[in-house]
């Protein structure tokens, strides 16, 4: 066999295998200096995607910026006092000088324009220029602020205790770097104000920086934890080094290939090393079986060859199942999803290649006296072995009870599954106490909201937006979406038109309405465009006046929030016969589309992988019946874990979506090992009389011997990745908790439920010649 030939080559020429492995590893390492990272979720979708093309078109049409940072300034005594206003101006002036800030469009109390009466009907000038110093001047500023809907909820809170500075960023600017510079500016201000920095670019780029930092910290910690647990299990430095070397080499090969091919490391790809380290733990079955074989033969070469002959098929098919589970992602539409799938597939293949070459080569260097000491330390009648035998015995002797309990658990899990919501919120990836999340929470509570989206209203002819009918339609749409809890503030050309109409009528409040004819509206917009900053009018209407842009400030970064807005807008449009079309845009809309396309791509891939893995089980066992039995622990593990996710209210977000493929690839491994070794045990007695007692004996033996490898695999992996639950980012906490639960639950279900199912299905499975004899049971590990 080809597999055996590779093992024999490794055993006969171990030094050559190690040298070749080292050279190949160094070649992949040479690619690491070329690494490029990309943490922008926008780049998860190709530039040609409909949402990116549309958003770029909207940005260009209305002179908008892709990213905006919101700086909140809070003074519990009120921000409308000379000292605070002076610090606001000083802060704004220094922010204007930061590289990457679109200075001309920064909006704060000291830069935002106000429309008042002037010699030429209207006058547009900065709201607080010069800064008020007397109580009378501050009262005048207060009246100007709260007398206009243009400002309340936008740059000033209703309680006067919070104000905001909106900092648009030039294309390509790094949100975290600019946020850090703004923090430096804020620290120099002094005073008793509290400062908060929020916005999509802050969350996105801070998450990206923290993500790579945590990968650099927790990957080594997880590796050391794996080493410690593995050494505790096998008491062999050589075996421990071999195990960790296989994991690290596969990571270097895989990441080197991705970097060498010119792909940037996206959010998903950054988790590749974690997944490969997880998959590498399957090699523990080799070391587990080698211990048993060497104890039986006391011949190192024979033990290595017999081990690989015994576990080679299960190891090969577990690798195939894992590769297929992730390989389906290559057929998805999102490029980073494809890259992630290809990354894990290549890494899995590399791991299996190393399992049949590098590991056997290292085992040849083990000293017989060290092995003898190791085997004396691990008795075949150890407590763990007895416990595993007991668990297997429960399934074999009480199959109806085990299956009934399993059915109840599945029914409960299905209720939890029905409660799962597909949603994504990058701000939610930070802990509640984090600076990013605290800032977002405070500003969303006090102001209109930090998440920006747009509703673009388009007509069929130029100047249609100037008509009273169109303006009334837009105003009605604003009022409709403002009733939604997720919407904190809206702004449109209507707000400017109404403000101008009031100003030109001696600032009488009853004239804060839409004029009755398009000519008057056109004159107002002309006057405003001549007096205001270009962006003030350009941000809300295009030049032919065929499109209007409604600004939306949302109080949450949940992708579902924009879906709520879109549904309300569509319902409003259905109620009105105006010849106008409404289309969503902006960062909030992108997040919704990204949520749907990327996450649902992962869900689709997971569904396809479920089918593919079942086919692999059927091919491996050469039996659909055995495949169905082996499928049950996999489905139970996934159903129970995701059921808990539904009950606790955890969203099905990007980390959970990525883990879905891992859960599928890892949980099926245990079934393959258990059933494969059980059938080998039964096949060894093929032709001999075979009865229920002998079946129970074979099941208990499988739970004790291969089951020990299964438990070691689960514990090794769970112990290593439990350290991630101490991370500062919630996705890493999710990964840690998910993996620990998945591995331990899957191992227990395999050892308990599989014996129960096999016992109940014994008459439908090919288990050897049957007899009614019931000989005494002797169990040997």
C-alpha positions in Angstrom: 0.0 0.0 0.0 1.2 3.5 -0.7 0.5 4.6 2.9 2.5 1.8 4.3 5.4 2.5 1.9 5.6 6.0 3.1 5.7 4.8 6.7 8.4 2.2 5.9 10.4 4.9 4.2 10.2 7.1 7.3 11.1 4.2 9.6 14.1 3.2 7.4 15.4 6.7 6.8 14.2 8.9 9.7 17.0 11.4 9.5 16.3 12.0 5.8 12.7 12.6 6.5 13.5 15.1 9.2 15.9 16.9 6.9 13.5 17.1 4.1 10.7 18.4 6.4 13.1 21.0 7.8 14.1 22.3 4.3 10.5 22.5 3.2 9.5 24.3 6.4 12.3 26.9 5.9 11.1 27.5 2.3 7.6 28.3 3.5 9.1 30.5 6.3 10.8 32.7 3.7 7.3 33.9 2.7 6.4 35.3 6.1 8.1 38.7 5.6 5.7 39.4 2.8 2.6 39.1 5.0 -0.2 41.5 4.5 -3.2 41.9 6.8 -6.7 43.2 6.0 -9.2 43.6 8.8 -11.7 45.6 6.9 -15.0 43.6 6.6 -15.7 45.6 3.4 -12.9 43.6 1.7 -14.6 40.4 2.5 -16.8 41.2 -0.5 -15.2 41.8 -3.9 -15.0 45.4 -5.2 -17.4 44.3 -8.0 -20.1 43.2 -5.6 -23.4 45.1 -6.0 -23.3 46.6 -2.5 -19.8 47.9 -2.8 -20.4 49.4 -6.3 -23.7 51.0 -5.1 -22.1 52.4 -1.9 -19.2 53.8 -3.9 -21.7 55.4 -6.3 -23.7 56.9 -3.4 -20.5 58.2 -1.8 -19.4 59.9 -5.0 -22.9 61.3 -5.8 -23.3 62.9 -2.4 -19.7 63.6 -1.5 -19.8 61.2 1.5 -17.0 59.5 3.3 -16.7 55.7 3.8 -15.7 56.0 7.4 -16.5 58.4 10.2 -15.3 58.5 13.8 -17.6 60.0 16.5 -15.9 61.8 19.4 -18.3 62.2 22.4 -17.7 64.9 25.0 -19.7 64.5 28.2 -20.0 67.0 31.1 -22.5 66.1 33.7 -22.8 69.8 34.6 -23.6 70.6 30.9 -21.3 71.3 27.9 -22.7 74.8 27.3 -20.2 76.7 29.5 -17.2 78.8 28.4 -14.5 76.3 29.6 -16.0 73.3 28.0 -16.7 75.1 24.8 -13.1 76.3 24.7 -11.9 72.7 25.1 -14.3 71.6 22.3 -12.8 74.2 20.0 -9.2 73.3 21.0 -10.0 69.6 20.5 -11.6 70.2 17.1 -8.7 72.4 15.9 -6.2 69.7 16.8 -8.2 67.0 15.2 -8.3 69.0 12.0 -4.5 68.7 11.8 -4.4 64.9 12.1 -3.2 63.2 9.0 -6.0 61.1 7.4 -8.8 63.3 8.7 -11.0 65.0 6.1 -10.6 68.3 7.8 -13.0 70.3 5.6 -16.0 68.2 6.7 -15.4 67.7 10.4 -18.5 68.8 12.3 -18.6 70.0 15.9 -20.3 72.8 17.8 -17.5 75.1 16.6 -17.6 74.1 12.9 -21.2 73.1 12.0 -23.1 75.8 10.1 -26.3 77.4 11.2 -28.9 79.1 8.9 -30.1 82.5 10.1 -31.6 85.6 8.5 -29.2 88.0 6.7 -29.0 90.9 4.3 -29.5 88.5 1.4 -32.4 86.6 2.9 -30.3 83.9 4.6 -26.9 83.8 6.2 -24.9 80.5 6.8 -22.1 80.6 9.3 -20.5 78.5 12.1 -22.9 78.0 14.9 -20.6 78.9 17.8 -18.2 81.5 16.2 -17.0 83.4 18.0 -17.3 81.3 21.2 -19.9 82.7 23.6 -18.4 84.0 26.9 -21.2 85.7 28.7 -24.3 84.0 30.1 -26.4 85.9 27.5 -24.3 84.7 24.6 -24.5 81.1 26.0 -28.3 81.4 26.2 -28.4 82.6 22.6 -26.3 79.5 21.6 -28.6 77.3 23.6 -31.7 78.7 21.8 -30.1 78.3 18.4 -29.2 74.7 19.2 -32.6 73.6 20.6 -34.7 75.6 18.2 -33.4 73.5 15.2 -33.9 69.8 14.6 -30.6 70.0 12.6 -28.6 69.9 15.8 -30.5 68.1 18.6 -29.5 64.5 18.8 -26.7 65.2 16.3 -24.2 67.6 17.9 -26.0 68.2 21.2 -28.0 65.9 23.5 -31.4 66.8 24.8 -30.1 67.2 28.3 -27.2 69.4 27.2 -24.6 67.1 28.9 -23.2 65.6 25.7 -21.9 66.9 22.4 -20.2 65.1 19.5 -17.5 65.8 17.0 -17.9 63.9 13.7 -14.6 63.1 12.1 -14.8 61.8 8.5 -11.7 59.9 7.4 -9.9 60.0 4.0 -10.0 56.8 2.0 -7.4 54.3 3.3 -6.9 56.0 6.7 -6.6 53.6 9.7 -9.3 54.2 12.2 -7.4 52.9 15.2 -4.3 55.0 14.5 -6.4 58.1 14.1 -8.4 57.2 17.2 -5.2 56.8 19.2 -4.1 60.3 18.0 -7.4 61.7 19.0 -7.0 60.1 22.5 -3.6 61.9 22.8 -5.3 65.2 21.9 -8.1 64.5 24.5 -5.7 63.6 27.3 -4.0 67.0 26.9 -7.3 68.9 27.3 -7.7 68.6 31.1 -11.0 69.6 32.6 -13.7 67.5 34.1 -15.2 66.2 30.8 -15.3 62.6 29.9 -14.4 61.7 26.3 -15.6 58.8 24.2 -14.5 57.6 20.8 -16.8 55.4 18.7 -17.7 54.5 15.1 -17.2 51.7 12.7 -13.6 52.4 11.8 -12.6 52.5 15.5 -14.2 49.2 16.2 -13.0 47.6 13.0 -9.4 48.6 13.1 -9.1 48.2 16.9 -10.5 44.7 16.5 -8.0 43.9 13.8 -5.1 45.1 15.8 -6.3 43.3 18.9 -7.0 40.2 16.9 -3.5 39.8 15.6 -2.0 40.7 19.0 -4.1 38.0 20.7 -3.2 35.5 18.0 0.4 36.2 18.9 -0.2 35.8 22.6 -2.7 32.9 22.8 -1.4 30.7 20.0 1.9 30.1 21.9 0.0 29.8 25.2 -2.4 27.3 23.7 0.7 25.5 22.2 2.4 25.3 25.6 -0.8 24.1 27.2 -1.1 21.3 24.7 2.5 20.4 25.3 1.9 20.2 29.1 -1.2 18.1 28.8 0.3 15.9 26.2 3.4 15.3 28.3 1.2 14.5 31.3 -0.6 11.9 29.2 2.5 10.2 27.6 5.4 11.2 29.9 7.6 11.5 26.8 9.5 14.6 25.7 10.2 13.1 22.2 6.5 12.3 21.7 5.5 15.8 23.0 8.0 17.5 20.6 6.8 15.4 17.7 3.1 16.2 18.4 3.8 20.0 18.6 6.2 20.0 15.7 3.5 18.5 13.5 1.1 21.3 14.5 3.6 24.1 14.0 5.0 22.7 10.8 1.6 22.5 9.2 0.8 26.0 10.3 4.1 27.3 8.8 3.5 25.5 5.5 -0.1 26.7 5.3 0.3 30.3 6.2 3.5 30.4 4.1 1.5 29.2 1.1 -1.3 31.7 1.6 1.2 34.6 2.0 3.3 33.3 -1.0 0.2 33.3 -3.2 -0.4 37.0 -2.4 -3.5 36.7 -0.3 -3.9 39.1 2.6 -4.7 37.6 6.0 -8.3 38.5 6.6 -10.3 38.1 9.9 -11.2 34.5 9.0 -7.7 33.5 7.7 -6.2 34.7 11.0 -8.0 31.9 12.8 -6.4 29.3 10.5 -3.5 28.5 12.9 -6.0 27.9 15.7 -8.0 25.5 13.6 -4.9 23.6 12.4 -3.6 23.2 15.9 -7.0 21.7 16.7 -6.9 19.3 13.8 -3.4 18.3 14.6 -4.6 16.7 17.9 -6.0 13.8 15.9 -2.4 12.5 15.7 -2.8 11.6 19.4 -4.4 8.3 18.2 -1.1 7.3 16.7 0.8 7.8 19.9 -2.0 6.2 21.9 -2.0 3.0 19.8 1.8 3.0 19.6 1.9 2.6 23.4 -0.3 -0.4 23.3 1.5 -2.0 20.3 5.0 -1.5 21.9 3.7 -3.0 25.1 2.6 -6.1 23.2 5.6 -6.5 20.9 8.5 -4.8 22.6 9.8 -4.2 19.1 9.9 -0.5 18.1 9.8 -1.0 14.4 7.1 -3.6 14.5 5.1 -1.4 16.9 5.4 1.6 14.5 4.3 -0.3 11.4 1.5 -2.1 13.3 0.3 1.2 14.7 0.1 2.9 11.3 -1.5 -0.2 9.8 -4.2 -0.2 12.5 -5.0 3.5 12.8 -3.9 4.5 9.3 -7.4 4.1 7.8 -9.3 6.0 10.5 -6.6 8.8 10.5 -6.9 9.0 6.7 -10.6 9.2 6.7 -10.9 11.7 9.5 -8.5 13.9 7.6 -10.7 13.5 4.5 -13.8 14.3 6.4 -12.2 17.5 7.9 -10.8 18.5 4.5 -14.2 18.0 2.8 -16.0 19.9 5.7 -13.8 22.9 4.9 -13.3 22.2 1.2 -16.9 23.0 0.4 -16.1 26.6 1.3 -14.0 26.7 -1.9 -17.2 26.7 -3.8 -18.7 29.7 -2.0 -18.9 33.1 -3.5 -16.9 35.2 -1.0 -13.1 35.2 -1.7 -11.9 35.3 2.0 -14.3 32.4 2.7 -12.7 30.5 -0.2 -9.2 31.3 1.1 -10.1 30.2 4.6 -11.5 26.9 3.2 -8.5 26.3 1.0 -6.1 27.2 3.9 -7.6 24.5 6.2 -7.8 21.9 3.5 -4.1 22.3 2.6 -3.2 22.4 6.3 -5.2 19.2 6.9 -3.4 17.4 4.0 -0.1 18.6 5.4 -1.0 17.3 8.8 -1.8 13.8 7.5 1.3 13.7 5.3 3.4 14.5 8.4 1.4 11.9 10.4 2.6 9.2 8.0 6.2 10.4 7.7 7.4 12.8 10.3 5.8 11.1 13.3 7.0 7.6 12.4 10.5 9.0 11.8 10.5 10.6 15.3 9.2 7.5 16.9 12.3 5.6 15.7 14.5 7.8 17.9 12.7 6.8 21.1 15.0 4.9 23.4 13.7 1.5 24.5 14.5 2.1 28.2 12.5 5.3 28.1 9.6 3.5 26.5 9.8 0.8 29.1 9.6 3.4 31.9 6.7 5.1 30.1 4.7 1.8 29.8 5.2 1.0 33.5 3.8 4.4 34.3 0.6 3.8 32.3 -1.1 0.6 33.4 -3.7 -1.0 31.2 -5.9 -1.2 34.3 -5.7 2.6 35.0 -8.6 4.5 36.5 -9.3 6.3 33.1 -9.4 2.9 31.3 -11.9 1.6 33.8 -14.1 4.7 33.6 -14.1 4.5 29.8 -15.0 0.8 30.0 -17.9 1.7 32.4 -19.2 4.4 30.0 -19.1 2.0 27.1 -20.8 -0.6 29.2 -23.6 1.8 30.0 -24.4 2.2 26.3 -24.0 -1.5 25.6 -26.1 -2.8 28.5 -28.7 0.0 28.7 -29.2 0.9 25.0 -32.9 1.8 25.3 -32.4 4.1 28.2 -29.4 5.9 26.5 -31.3 6.3 23.3 -34.4 7.6 25.1 -32.4 10.2 27.0 -30.6 11.2 23.8 -34.0 11.7 22.1 -35.2 14.0 24.9 -32.0 16.0 24.7 -32.4 16.3 20.9 -36.0 17.5 21.3 -34.9 20.2 23.7 -32.0 21.2 21.5 -34.3 21.6 18.5 -36.3 24.2 20.5 -33.1 26.1 21.2 -32.1 25.8 17.5 -35.4 27.4 16.5 -34.5 30.5 18.5 -31.1 31.2 16.8 -30.8 34.5 15.1 -28.4 35.2 12.3 -26.8 38.6 13.1 -23.5 40.3 13.3 -22.2 43.2 15.4 -18.5 44.0 15.4 -18.8 46.3 18.4 -20.3 43.3 20.2 -17.0 41.5 19.7 -15.6 43.6 22.5 -16.3 43.0 26.1 -19.0 45.2 27.7 -16.3 46.9 29.9 -14.0 47.6 26.9 -13.3 51.2 25.9 -14.8 50.7 22.4 -18.0 49.2 23.6 -18.4 51.6 26.5 -18.0 54.6 24.1 -20.5 53.1 21.7 -23.1 52.5 24.5 -22.7 56.0 26.0 -23.0 57.8 22.7 -25.9 55.7 21.5 -27.8 56.4 24.8 -27.2 60.1 24.7 -27.1 61.0 21.0 -28.7 59.9 17.7 -26.4 56.9 17.3 -22.9 55.9 16.0 -23.9 53.6 13.2 -24.5 55.5 9.9 -26.7 54.4 7.1 -28.6 56.1 4.3 -31.9 55.9 2.4 -31.5 57.2 -1.2 -34.8 58.5 -2.7 -34.7 58.7 -6.5 -37.1 60.1 -9.0 -37.4 59.6 -12.8 -36.7 63.2 -13.9 -34.3 66.0 -13.0 -35.6 68.6 -10.4 -38.1 66.1 -9.0 -36.7 66.5 -5.5 -37.6 70.2 -5.6 -41.3 69.4 -5.9 -43.4 69.7 -2.7 -44.8 66.2 -3.4 -41.3 64.6 -3.3 -40.3 66.6 -0.2 -43.5 65.6 1.6 -42.7 61.9 0.7 -39.2 62.3 2.1 -40.4 63.9 5.3 -43.0 61.2 5.8 -40.4 58.6 5.3 -38.2 60.3 7.9 -41.0 60.3 10.5 -41.8 56.7 9.8 -38.3 55.4 10.3 -37.8 57.7 13.4 -40.5 55.6 15.1 -38.2 52.6 15.1 -36.3 52.0 18.3 -33.1 51.4 16.4 -33.2 54.9 14.7 -32.0 57.8 16.8 -31.8 60.6 14.2 -32.5 61.4 10.6 -31.4 64.3 8.3 -32.4 65.2 4.8 -32.8 68.1 2.4 -36.2 68.6 3.8 -34.7 69.7 7.1 -32.7 72.4 5.3 -35.7 73.6 3.2 -37.9 73.9 6.3 -35.3 75.7 8.2 -34.7 78.2 5.4 -38.5 78.7 4.9 -38.7 79.6 8.6 -35.7 82.0 8.5 -36.9 84.0 5.5 -40.3 84.4 7.3 -38.9 86.3 10.2 -37.9 83.1 12.0 -41.6 82.3 12.8 -42.0 78.7 13.9 -45.3 78.3 12.0 -43.3 78.6 8.7 -41.1 75.7 9.5 -42.8 73.8 6.7 -42.3 72.7 3.1 -43.1 75.5 0.6 -46.0 75.0 -1.7 -44.2 75.2 -5.0 -41.0 73.9 -6.6 -39.8 77.3 -7.7 -39.5 78.6 -4.1 -37.8 75.4 -3.1 -35.3 75.8 -5.9 -34.5 79.4 -4.8 -34.0 78.3 -1.2 -31.6 75.6 -2.2 -29.7 77.9 -4.5 -29.3 80.5 -1.8 -28.2 77.8 0.7 -25.7 76.3 -1.8 -24.2 79.7 -2.4 -23.7 80.4 1.3 -23.0 77.1 3.0 -20.1 74.7 2.8 -20.4 72.5 -0.4 -20.8 69.4 1.7 -23.8 70.7 3.6 -26.1 70.5 0.5 -24.1 67.9 -1.5 -24.5 65.4 1.3 -28.3 65.4 1.0 -29.1 66.0 -2.7 -27.5 65.5 -6.0 -26.9 68.3 -8.5 -29.7 67.5 -11.0 -32.0 67.2 -7.9 -33.1 63.8 -9.0 -31.9 62.0 -5.9 -32.1 62.9 -2.2 -30.1 61.2 0.6 -31.6 60.7 4.1 -29.0 60.3 6.7 -29.7 57.7 9.4 -28.1 57.5 12.8 -28.7 54.0 14.3 -28.4 53.2 17.9 -26.9 49.8 17.3 -24.4 48.1 15.0 -26.6 45.0 14.8 -26.9 44.1 11.1 -30.6 43.4 11.8 -31.1 47.1 12.6 -30.7 48.2 9.0 -33.1 45.3 8.0 -35.7 46.8 10.2 -35.2 50.2 8.6 -35.4 48.7 5.1 -38.6 46.9 6.0 -40.2 50.1 7.3 -39.1 52.0 4.2 -40.6 49.4 1.9 -43.9 49.4 3.8 -44.0 53.2 3.6 -43.3 53.1 -0.2 -46.1 50.6 -0.7 -48.5 53.0 1.0 -47.7 55.9 -1.3 -48.1 56.3 -5.0 -45.3 58.8 -5.6 -43.0 58.0 -8.5 -40.0 57.6 -6.2 -37.7 54.7 -5.5 -36.0 54.1 -2.1 -32.7 52.3 -1.9 -30.6 51.7 1.3 -26.9 52.5 1.4 -24.0 53.3 3.8 -22.0 51.3 6.3 -25.0 50.0 8.1 -26.4 48.6 4.9 -23.1 47.1 3.9 -22.9 45.4 7.3 -26.4 43.9 6.6 -25.4 42.6 3.2 -22.0 41.4 4.5 -23.9 39.6 7.3 -26.3 37.9 4.9 -23.8 37.0 2.2 -20.8 35.9 4.3 -22.7 34.2 7.2 -25.3 32.6 4.9 -22.4 31.5 2.7 -21.0 29.7 5.7 -24.4 28.2 6.6 -24.7 27.0 3.0 -21.2 25.5 3.1 -22.0 23.8 6.4 -25.1 22.2 4.9 -23.2 20.9 1.9 -20.5 19.7 4.3 -23.0 17.7 6.3 -24.0 15.8 3.1 -20.4 15.3 2.0 -19.3 14.0 5.4 -22.1 11.5 5.4 -21.0 10.3 2.0 -17.4 9.9 3.3 -18.7 7.9 6.3 -20.6 5.6 3.9 -17.6 5.1 1.7 -15.3 4.6 4.7 -17.5 2.0 6.4 -18.8 0.7 3.0 -22.2 0.8 4.6 -25.0 3.3 4.7 -26.3 1.8 8.0 -22.9 2.2 9.7 -22.7 5.7 8.3 -26.1 6.6 9.8 -25.0 5.3 13.2 -21.7 7.2 13.0 -23.6 10.3 12.1 -25.7 10.4 15.3 -23.0 11.6 17.7 -22.0 14.3 15.2 -25.6 15.6 14.8 -26.2 15.4 18.6 -23.1 17.4 19.4 -24.0 20.1 16.9 -27.6 20.2 17.9 -26.9 20.4 21.6 -24.3 23.1 21.3 -26.2 25.2 18.9 -29.4 24.6 20.9 -27.6 26.1 24.0 -26.6 29.0 21.8 -30.2 29.6 20.9 -31.4 29.4 24.5 -28.8 31.8 25.9 -29.6 34.3 23.1 -26.2 34.3 21.4 -26.4 35.4 17.8 -25.2 33.2 15.0 -22.4 35.6 14.0 -19.1 35.3 12.2 -17.2 33.4 14.9 -20.0 30.9 15.4 -20.3 30.5 11.6 -16.6 29.7 11.2 -16.8 27.3 14.1 -19.6 25.4 12.5 -17.3 23.8 10.0 -14.8 23.0 12.7 -17.5 21.3 14.8 -18.4 19.2 11.8 -14.8 18.2 10.9 -13.8 17.4 14.5 -16.9 15.6 15.9 -17.0 13.1 13.0 -13.4 12.1 13.7 -14.4 10.3 16.9 -17.1 8.2 15.2 -14.6 7.1 12.5 -12.1 6.0 15.0 -14.6 4.2 17.2 -16.5 2.4 14.5 -13.4 1.6 12.5 -11.6 0.0 15.4 -14.7 -1.8 16.6 -15.1 -3.4 13.1 -11.5 -4.3 13.0 -11.9 -6.1 16.4 -15.0 -7.9 15.1 -13.3 -8.8 11.8 -10.4 -10.4 13.7 -12.9 -13.1 14.9 -14.7 -13.3 11.6 -16.1 -16.8 11.1 -16.2 -17.6 14.8 -19.5 -17.9 16.7 -20.6 -14.4 17.6 -23.2 -13.5 20.2 -24.6 -10.5 22.2 -22.1 -11.0 25.0 -19.2 -10.9 22.6 -20.6 -7.8 21.0 -20.7 -6.1 24.4 -17.2 -7.2 25.1 -16.0 -5.7 21.7 -17.9 -2.5 22.5 -16.3 -2.1 25.9 -12.9 -2.9 24.5 -13.3 -0.2 21.9 -14.4 2.3 24.6 -11.3 1.4 26.7 -8.6 1.2 24.0 -9.4 3.5 21.0 -11.7 5.3 23.4 -8.7 6.3 25.4 -7.3 8.0 22.3 -10.6 9.7 21.7 -10.7 11.0 25.3 -7.0 12.1 25.1 -7.7 13.9 21.8 -10.7 15.7 23.4 -9.0 16.6 26.6 -5.8 17.7 24.9 -7.6 20.0 22.6 -10.1 21.3 25.2 -7.3 22.1 27.7 -5.3 24.0 25.2 -8.1 26.2 23.9 -9.7 26.8 27.3 -7.0 29.6 27.7 -8.8 31.5 25.0 -11.7 32.1 27.3 -9.5 34.7 29.1 -9.1 36.8 25.9 -10.2 40.4 25.7 -12.3 39.9 22.6 -15.5 37.9 22.8 -15.0 35.9 19.6 -12.0 34.3 21.2 -14.0 33.6 24.3 -16.6 32.1 22.1 -14.0 30.0 20.3 -12.6 28.7 23.6 -16.0 27.8 25.2 -17.3 26.4 21.9 -14.3 24.1 21.4 -14.1 22.9 25.0 -17.8 22.0 25.0 -17.7 20.5 21.5 -14.7 18.2 22.1 -15.7 16.9 25.5 -19.4 16.4 24.6 -18.5 14.7 21.3 -16.1 12.3 23.0 -18.7 11.4 25.7 -21.5 10.9 23.2 -19.3 8.7 21.0 -18.3 6.5 23.9 -21.8 6.2 25.3 -24.3 6.6 22.5 -22.5 4.6 19.8 -22.5 1.4 21.8 -26.2 1.9 22.5 -27.1 2.4 18.9 -24.9 -0.5 17.7 -26.5 -2.8 20.3 -30.0 -1.8 19.2 -29.1 -2.1 15.5 -27.1 -5.4 15.9 -29.5 -7.5 13.9 -29.3 -5.1 10.9 -25.5 -4.8 10.9 -23.0 -7.3 9.6 -21.3 -8.4 12.8 -20.2 -11.9 12.1 -21.7 -15.4 12.5 -24.4 -15.4 15.2 -24.8 -18.0 18.0 -27.0 -18.3 21.1 -24.0 -19.1 23.3 -23.2 -16.6 26.0 -19.6 -17.2 27.1 -18.0 -15.3 30.0 -16.8 -11.8 29.2 -13.1 -11.0 29.5 -12.1 -7.4 28.7 -8.6 -6.6 27.7 -7.4 -3.1 26.9 
